Amino acid sequence: MAPVTDTMDETTGGVARGGKAAGGASHADLLRRALATMPGGVSSPVRAFGAVEGDPPFVARGQGARVWDSDGREYVDLVGSWGPLILGHAHPAVLDAVRGALGDGLTFGATCAAEVELAERILARFPFADKVRFTSSGTEATMGAVRLARGATGRSRIVKFEGCYHGHHDALLVKGGSGLATFGTPSSAGVPAEFTALTEVLPLDDEEAATRLFEEKGDEIALVAIEPMPANAGLLVQRQAFLQHLRDLCTEHGALLLFDEVISGFRVAPGGMTERTGITPDLVAVGKIVGGGMPVGAFLGPADLMDRLAPLGPVYHAGTLSGNPIAMAAGRATLDVLEQPGTYERLELLGARLQSGWERALADAGVAGSVARVGSVLWMCLQDGPTPRAFHLVREEGAALYGKLHGAVLEAGAWMAPSAYEVAFVSTAHDEALVDRAVDAFAAGLAAVTSGAGAP
Ligand SMILES: Cc1ncc(COP(=O)(O)O)c(C=O)c1O
């Protein structure tokens, strides 16, 4: 494991210098208790390190672009809580906003000013939309969007793409990415075939397949849901022409287009892929960054569509903690900090630095692979040939190598996602030195694995 550093300050950290978390539980003890009390020891499957070698550390603390585990070991963080932490851990402006809101109470079950302010900020970044509905997760956001689309069009059929992940609700949990790709279980038990009989799955990057489906069933399709930057089965960068083709098909056949921007929203541009591509969807789902590290999701669109939601319209959608004041304050502060000039240029530079560092490390080690990147989102693709744009072109041998490599990189001090199918994120809290440390750790991990030393 990476050496224990003395960068933790006893006055601020939860970790005693030189060892165990405050409270004294050892890693082995925590792991035993976690496994005894929670399925797989986790609250979300990929965290269990099931697809990589070694046991998952317990994170005790994050600061900026670094995390410390419960034994006091420090890592450069390339996971960023799976996307929300575009400003890094514990950003002062976000913490101040949360502290400021805390004193007024944790939840009201009524609309609050911070909610209105966050709504205004979101809509300013997605000008095609007039109204937004808050949820407590990305899953709920896409779930609400599906129901709204079905309610608005009076149609039942929906379309998704192989390898795209839209959360864990039934309608879209078919041939998904994220944990489904990681564990090779493309669809979940417990989702009746009858429920997903109305979900059509298409390959990414294939205009013809989409055209054929619309020719057959176009007048039954309520919604086409896509991650415009698919980032849950690797980073499968789509061609503009393909996304435009989907827009055109939807328009022609009266179907709605949902851009699931739970990862890409506020990440690859203030207005996400909607802004970057200039393609106007009918609905956008956001999550992750919009809550600044607190549980928030949202879906948004034009007023004539959104006003079909209850209480104005017949499409029901609700949530006890939706619009939670603390979460709204964290999201508002995050979007405000992102407004600072130069933010996205800086993320671009840091992302490019990580990309070229990884590419160099792969070349130096003689390991076949490439690095896909959009801004501060990167994917290490461990296979030869062009970086794939469709899930069926992602080969399993990459996952096998990554499974060995991951532990060795962690050992060398960089925290990468414990799955070959998940992306890496750079934040504004990273700097050149931390990116270089992450690259060095990757190179050290590669050396360990290719020399046969392997992961611990
Ligand atoms: C593109 C996309 N949509 C939806 C979701 C679901 O969001 P949540 O995990 O907040 O429910 C995710 C989660 O990773 C995601 O990446």
The ligand as an SDF file (V2000), in Angstrom:
LIG
                    3D

 16 16  0  0  0  0  0  0  0  0999 V2000
  -26.0370    8.2620  -16.9950 C   0  0  0  0  0  0  0  0  0  0  0  0
  -26.6360    7.8730  -15.6820 C   0  0  0  0  0  0  0  0  0  0  0  0
  -27.9570    7.9610  -15.5120 N   0  0  0  0  0  0  0  0  0  0  0  0
  -28.5420    7.6500  -14.3500 C   0  0  0  0  0  0  0  0  0  0  0  0
  -27.8000    7.2060  -13.2750 C   0  0  0  0  0  0  0  0  0  0  0  0
  -28.4610    6.8610  -11.9950 C   0  0  0  0  0  0  0  0  0  0  0  0
  -28.1640    7.8430  -11.0300 O   0  0  0  0  0  0  0  0  0  0  0  0
  -28.2240    7.4810   -9.4730 P   0  0  0  0  0  0  0  0  0  0  0  0
  -27.1270    6.5260   -9.1980 O   0  0  0  0  0  0  0  0  0  0  0  0
  -28.0560    8.8220   -8.8070 O   0  0  0  0  0  0  0  0  0  0  0  0
  -29.5750    6.9090   -9.2290 O   0  0  0  0  0  0  0  0  0  0  0  0
  -26.4170    7.0970  -13.4020 C   0  0  0  0  0  0  0  0  0  0  0  0
  -25.5960    6.6150  -12.2820 C   0  0  0  0  0  0  0  0  0  0  0  0
  -24.4330    6.3850  -12.3760 O   0  0  0  0  0  0  0  0  0  0  0  0
  -25.8150    7.4440  -14.6330 C   0  0  0  0  0  0  0  0  0  0  0  0
  -24.4980    7.3440  -14.8240 O   0  0  0  0  0  0  0  0  0  0  0  0
  1  2  1  0
  2  3  1  0
  2 15  2  0
  3  4  2  0
  4  5  1  0
  5  6  1  0
  5 12  2  0
  6  7  1  0
  7  8  1  0
  8  9  2  0
  8 10  1  0
  8 11  1  0
 12 13  1  0
 12 15  1  0
 13 14  2  0
 15 16  1  0
M  END
$$$$
